[in-house]
């Protein structure tokens, strides 16, 4: 089976970004971070998400984009400027001595090839690029959502229906939803759309 995309179920542009950012707290919990702070306004810049690792001296700084178009190099460079400012600030912080900043750029539409090449050219050490399928994988690995196999096994359908190969993940204000597609006639006529609600497990 093949994962296709993440869709944020919110029409309002600002609310869509806020919802996606809030749900990214699930992702960072699965990566070992405490519940993050969101939409932090600072002098001359804004940080979408910031979290401290539960065991290691690491601070995550993240940009979370729920745009329909892939992210380009300009957006990455702008975020790198924010990260550099945070690193300079951290060096002066006596209470977080020994901490390091890990930068994540999360995009549900992926990244333009030029942006990926740009990061390769810089040695892959500026920003961790997080794509939709990686979000889904980490949410599953971190037990935030059930596996797709568990979702499929939990649904009882007619023997005349067969599951399609593609599946999606929806971001909803109440949590994450796997979308499984079933059809008859060998996949020629899609008949049923199942939504399997998966709430946070921690």
Secondary structure, 3 states (H helix, E strand, C coil): CEEEEEEECCCCHHHHHHHHHHHHHHHHHHCCECCCEEEEEECCEEEEEEEEECCCCEEEEEEEECCCCCECHHHHHHHHHHHHHHHHHHHCCHHHCCCEEEEEEEECCCECHHHHHHHHHCCCCCCEEECHHHHHHHHHHCCCCCCHHHHHHCCCCCCCCEEEEEEEEEEECCEEEEEEEEEEHHHCEEEEEEEEEECCCC
